């Protein structure tokens, strides 16, 4: 089963940015990266190249 590395990266970066919200400049950058990686992974999942859509929604 192919994995969705971009979706996983978006999920992890989203969780980390939420956890370090007190360092808001870093959290904003990480949150933006999470959105970018998540949208790339979601595009791959829509095209059928990846099967892990659930991880993308959580990220």
Z-matrix of the N, CA and C atoms (Angstrom, degrees):
N
C 1 1.438
C 2 1.537 1 108.08
N 3 1.323 2 117.91 1 125.95
C 4 1.455 3 119.40 2 179.30
C 5 1.529 4 111.38 3 -71.12
N 6 1.300 5 115.23 4 138.68
C 7 1.464 6 118.87 5 179.33
C 8 1.523 7 109.70 6 -93.65
N 9 1.297 8 115.59 7 164.16
C 10 1.455 9 121.09 8 -179.41
C 11 1.523 10 108.01 9 -114.16
N 12 1.319 11 116.20 10 88.82
C 13 1.457 12 121.50 11 -177.64
C 14 1.510 13 112.92 12 -62.97
N 15 1.324 14 117.05 13 -36.09
C 16 1.465 15 120.37 14 178.99
C 17 1.527 16 110.66 15 -67.51
N 18 1.309 17 116.77 16 -39.44
C 19 1.462 18 119.94 17 177.18
C 20 1.513 19 111.88 18 -64.82
N 21 1.318 20 116.04 19 -40.81
C 22 1.462 21 120.99 20 177.63
C 23 1.525 22 110.83 21 -64.94
N 24 1.329 23 116.52 22 -42.89
C 25 1.463 24 120.46 23 178.74
C 26 1.528 25 110.46 24 -62.40
N 27 1.330 26 116.74 25 -41.27
C 28 1.460 27 119.78 26 177.79
C 29 1.509 28 112.44 27 -62.99
N 30 1.330 29 116.31 28 -41.27
C 31 1.459 30 120.75 29 178.68
C 32 1.522 31 111.41 30 -63.58
N 33 1.311 32 116.92 31 -47.45
C 34 1.463 33 121.48 32 -177.78
C 35 1.530 34 110.71 33 -64.91
N 36 1.324 35 117.22 34 -45.45
C 37 1.462 36 119.80 35 179.98
C 38 1.526 37 111.67 36 -65.41
N 39 1.325 38 116.95 37 -36.27
C 40 1.458 39 120.06 38 176.80
C 41 1.510 40 112.36 39 -63.97
N 42 1.320 41 116.80 40 -42.29
C 43 1.467 42 121.03 41 178.61
C 44 1.527 43 110.83 42 -66.07
N 45 1.322 44 116.81 43 -43.92
C 46 1.467 45 120.19 44 -179.60
C 47 1.522 46 110.79 45 -64.99
N 48 1.332 47 117.30 46 -41.99
C 49 1.463 48 119.01 47 -179.24
C 50 1.524 49 111.32 48 -66.61
N 51 1.329 50 117.39 49 -33.05
C 52 1.463 51 119.61 50 176.13
C 53 1.528 52 111.14 51 -70.49
N 54 1.336 53 116.19 52 -33.74
C 55 1.459 54 120.00 53 -178.31
C 56 1.532 55 112.32 54 -73.89
N 57 1.324 56 117.96 55 -29.84
C 58 1.469 57 120.15 56 -177.32
C 59 1.527 58 111.06 57 -109.38
N 60 1.314 59 116.34 58 39.40
C 61 1.460 60 120.46 59 -178.09
C 62 1.519 61 113.16 60 -61.37
N 63 1.331 62 117.57 61 -21.67
C 64 1.464 63 119.90 62 179.79
C 65 1.534 64 111.14 63 -70.01
N 66 1.299 65 117.65 64 -22.83
C 67 1.473 66 121.84 65 173.22
C 68 1.529 67 107.28 66 -97.92
N 69 1.317 68 116.39 67 68.88
C 70 1.457 69 121.95 68 -166.84
C 71 1.522 70 115.22 69 -58.11
N 72 1.335 71 122.65 70 -32.73
C 73 1.471 72 118.26 71 177.80
C 74 1.530 73 112.14 72 -64.87
N 75 1.313 74 115.79 73 -40.70
C 76 1.467 75 120.24 74 179.01
C 77 1.528 76 109.97 75 -69.58
N 78 1.317 77 116.69 76 -40.14
C 79 1.464 78 120.98 77 -179.08
C 80 1.519 79 111.40 78 -64.78
N 81 1.333 80 117.85 79 -36.66
C 82 1.462 81 120.33 80 178.58
C 83 1.521 82 110.74 81 -66.02
N 84 1.321 83 117.10 82 -44.37
C 85 1.467 84 120.92 83 179.33
C 86 1.529 85 110.41 84 -63.48
N 87 1.327 86 116.86 85 -45.24
C 88 1.461 87 119.98 86 -179.47
C 89 1.525 88 111.55 87 -67.20
N 90 1.317 89 117.14 88 -36.17
C 91 1.454 90 120.52 89 176.57
C 92 1.514 91 111.82 90 -64.85
N 93 1.324 92 116.89 91 -40.44
C 94 1.461 93 120.70 92 177.40
C 95 1.524 94 110.86 93 -64.42
N 96 1.321 95 116.13 94 -42.84
C 97 1.470 96 119.42 95 177.05
C 98 1.527 97 111.20 96 -63.27
N 99 1.327 98 117.12 97 -37.52
C 100 1.463 99 120.89 98 178.20
C 101 1.525 100 110.30 99 -62.31
N 102 1.329 101 116.95 100 -41.85
C 103 1.462 102 119.96 101 177.79
C 104 1.523 103 112.07 102 -64.34
N 105 1.319 104 116.65 103 -40.96
C 106 1.462 105 120.57 104 179.71
C 107 1.524 106 110.70 105 -65.16
N 108 1.331 107 116.82 106 -51.15
C 109 1.465 108 119.85 107 -179.37
C 110 1.523 109 111.66 108 -63.50
N 111 1.325 110 116.31 109 -39.39
C 112 1.455 111 119.85 110 178.79
C 113 1.512 112 112.80 111 -63.91
N 114 1.332 113 117.25 112 -40.16
C 115 1.463 114 119.24 113 179.78
C 116 1.525 115 111.53 114 -70.96
N 117 1.325 116 118.06 115 -35.03
C 118 1.474 117 120.33 116 175.15
C 119 1.527 118 109.96 117 -64.84
N 120 1.318 119 116.71 118 -45.36
C 121 1.467 120 120.40 119 178.75
C 122 1.512 121 112.04 120 -64.49
N 123 1.319 122 116.70 121 -36.63
C 124 1.465 123 120.23 122 178.40
C 125 1.529 124 110.92 123 -66.43
N 126 1.326 125 116.60 124 -38.49
C 127 1.456 126 120.41 125 176.12
C 128 1.521 127 111.98 126 -62.38
N 129 1.326 128 116.78 127 -40.04
C 130 1.464 129 120.52 128 177.15
C 131 1.520 130 111.18 129 -65.89
N 132 1.329 131 116.45 130 -38.67
C 133 1.464 132 120.15 131 179.74
C 134 1.529 133 110.65 132 -68.07
N 135 1.313 134 117.37 133 -37.44
C 136 1.474 135 120.09 134 178.45
C 137 1.518 136 112.12 135 -66.53
N 138 1.322 137 115.80 136 -35.41
C 139 1.466 138 119.36 137 178.91
C 140 1.523 139 112.22 138 -77.28
N 141 1.303 140 116.93 139 -4.01
C 142 1.454 141 121.10 140 177.80
C 143 1.509 142 113.99 141 86.12
N 144 1.322 143 117.74 142 8.91
C 145 1.458 144 119.90 143 -179.62
C 146 1.518 145 111.90 144 -80.81
N 147 1.301 146 117.31 145 -19.28
C 148 1.467 147 122.09 146 178.17
C 149 1.516 148 108.75 147 -135.59
N 150 1.347 149 115.28 148 153.41
C 151 1.460 150 119.49 149 -176.76
C 152 1.520 151 114.41 150 -112.99
N 153 1.285 152 119.15 151 6.17
C 154 1.469 153 120.86 152 -173.66
C 155 1.522 154 110.78 153 -101.60
N 156 1.310 155 117.64 154 65.21
C 157 1.464 156 121.54 155 -178.86
C 158 1.520 157 112.82 156 -71.04
N 159 1.327 158 118.41 157 -31.65
C 160 1.459 159 121.86 158 -177.68
C 161 1.520 160 112.14 159 -60.41
N 162 1.298 161 117.68 160 -38.02
C 163 1.452 162 122.12 161 179.00
C 164 1.526 163 110.51 162 -65.27
N 165 1.323 164 116.75 163 -33.34
C 166 1.456 165 119.87 164 -179.77
C 167 1.521 166 111.73 165 -68.64
N 168 1.320 167 117.42 166 -38.25
C 169 1.458 168 120.33 167 179.25
C 170 1.509 169 111.47 168 -68.27
N 171 1.332 170 116.91 169 -33.53
C 172 1.457 171 119.80 170 179.63
C 173 1.519 172 111.23 171 -72.14
N 174 1.316 173 117.86 172 -32.45
C 175 1.465 174 121.90 173 -179.22
C 176 1.487 175 110.90 174 -71.73
